Amino acid sequence: MKTRTAKKKTEPVAPVRDDRASQEDVLAVLVDIDNGHEYYMSLIDTFQMKNREYTVMYNYEPDDGRHTDPEIIILRTERHASGEQYFLSVKNRQELDAAFDCFFKRFEEAGGL
């Protein structure tokens, strides 16, 4: 997926966010390169593990009181030679589990639980 990113603020994103829809959210519009469908996502965290970069996001929807808790997704991040950022599904279960464990440890260390 390609992405267009729009920041609500110009300040850098703090790692591991645990508040939904704050003033510092980084919103991204992910575009599926296969079908052109757009997904509005809010960035939670980015981190590196074993020389790969991962991004943790959730589906962004304005809070109107009707939405259930968001589900997170973990995507591998890569840069194309043109400079565009791509987010790839992690299909290997062991890699995904390791990425989740890394994220969850970071979340706990940041006071998330």
Steps between C-alpha positions, in 0.01 A plus 500: 500500500613853429427772748429866521572632846351807659614619841264695722804659665855543381653365821661155485285208606575358843555125489217273611185706518223386729248781459257499211452804278718745693634820350830330410358209299667425171240404246582313184296410198614158381415421140477133400703479179295202379151653520548870584298476825600762758540426871523778758746397768638650818862432589573347840867406478793426270799289593784297354556133560761282328587773246135543397268787580146441623206733545209445737171670405127483555210582272421865568138597548389821670376423852124543496432251781384218271832338417643198673860498613735509202699198391867555436686388192873451463649560157856477372617835365723535195614792285489470124794632295273793406473594869139388542420314818333159473327298770503124455295233673703270720401155380750295699335417835830478689609842371162650589507349850853632555398848379195498728713392799745783427217754471327375817825522699546860377136574590545365855828692548322820393245447779224365276386241754 
